[in-house]
């Protein structure tokens, strides 16, 4: 199929390559402009390396529980060179897979930096110093984000680190202060602790994971404290200084953390500067591109997806946005379809135990005065958790007491990121708790807790 339509995608991360791939399959002439790495910098320089290290740290933690599996305990030592090779291998494989797929679909890939000339032209400064101006019908901005750096500190890549400075690992710090207790902060606290570092976590609120279910956050806090992580609750870092032996993190309440390293995990900022958005009239808010439900900006043929859209900063959301953009470019979806509902996006936190949630939160429902039914089942009631020698955590399902419709849920425990998919599907498809309860699930399996929670 050849639609004689042209699409320029600026940024080849999850949103960009998903849009490019689907649009190309539908007959659109697609050009992708990428200045860093195909597959996305935030995805392949942040998400994938951190999850790889967390997985290795999880293997180390498992060796501490071998006696509970009827085995003799064995100490595991990290081979830094092998771990580095593993991280690089996964990153390069994923990036190469994206390029191979796009090339096979006839997508043109340009390595360079793009600037919008007007709504139908994009100027690309190529790596060899030359320039090319591309005429197009539609433009997708999917340039991603980068770690936010506060004004009071300047990372040096040695002792004061951004998240991207942490991998591939040069060394594992003897001790580390993590500034920020959101998703990234708690994942890094878990990761470094599993590798033997003494960890201090600066928590600006009165619980880790602000905005998440307090019961879920409490489980993680208890785990951290049991493993020796220090929590500076209600403290905000105001200065980070180099010392003879490391760093000194000063908080606004007078507390001080002295460790060998410090890691900044306080969010991200969109990569929208230098694109020419303001010059051509694309509306932004705090650097993020304002979009409608079709991911269109204030100029209808210019789209935004992924982190630059200011929606949920999740690769899964970015990919779905990219697919929706491709559908819109070719005239909109054909047949029944759903608009993106960001409130129904599943998310996970790769700590130990794992945490995942989707849909309506219990605290949110109570705050709004909505009547809900909450059912909670501990994993300790399932045979599989006992077989795994890991009965931590629970499944919680939130439903409408009148209709039985599944509104949301939270899972804390082993494989939570996988198990949440069942509840996510139920929330998206407006299923009822009886649909889960009456499904014939595997035994023994952790998923049986889902069926019990739906009862």
Secondary structure, 3 states (H helix, E strand, C coil): CCCCCEEEEECCCHHHHHHHHHHHHCCCEEEEEECCCCCCHHHHHHHHHHHHHHHHHHHHHHHCCHHHHCCCCCCCCCCHHHHHHHHHHHHHHHHHHHHHHHHHCCCEEEEEEEEEEECCEEEEEECCCCEEEEECCEEEECCCEEECCCCCCCCCCCCEEEHHHHCCCCCCCCEEEEECCCHHHHHHHHHHHHCCCEEEEEECCCCCCCCCCHHHHHHHHHHHHHCCCEEEECCCEEEEEECCCCEEEEECCCCEEEECEEEECCCEEECCCCCCHHHHCCCEECCEECCCCCCECCCCCEEECHHHHCCCCCHHHHHHHHHHHHHHHCCCCCCCCCCCCHHHCCEEECCCCCEEEEECCHHHHHHHCCCCEEEEEEHHHCHHHHHCCCCCCEEEEEECCCCCEEEEEEEECCCHHHHHHHHHHHHHCCCEHHHHHCCCCCCCCCCHHHHHHCC
